[in-house]
């Protein structure tokens, strides 16, 4: 003996469609937002980077990556100061490194505190867009 399953529904998806249309912006809107926060992050990183020669401080940049097919947008902060073709100096400062004579230089967590206010502003702005508040 088999059981019969019945599903009944009333109404439609107009509310959901209205919500999605309201919160779907064009690609340029999100890219402009990412550029704003990308530049803000670069400035925060420059201000927080410990200075010896100033090369690491002045080597910050950012990239914006998008995939409309996958539906994501991202900011990647970069630092182009590389020593000996393999060692990113910003990473060495952040996490520490060994020295030639067997010593160790302790890292300084400067990246996370510099970017936290930027992440907080991104979250606040996106929440405002999604919630309408």
Beta strands, then each sheet from edge to edge (+ up, - down):
strand 1: 60-67
strand 2: 72-79
strand 3: 82-83
strand 4: 87-88
strand 5: 96-98
strand 6: 104-106
sheet 1: 1+ 2-
sheet 2: 3+ 4-
sheet 3: 5+ 6-
end
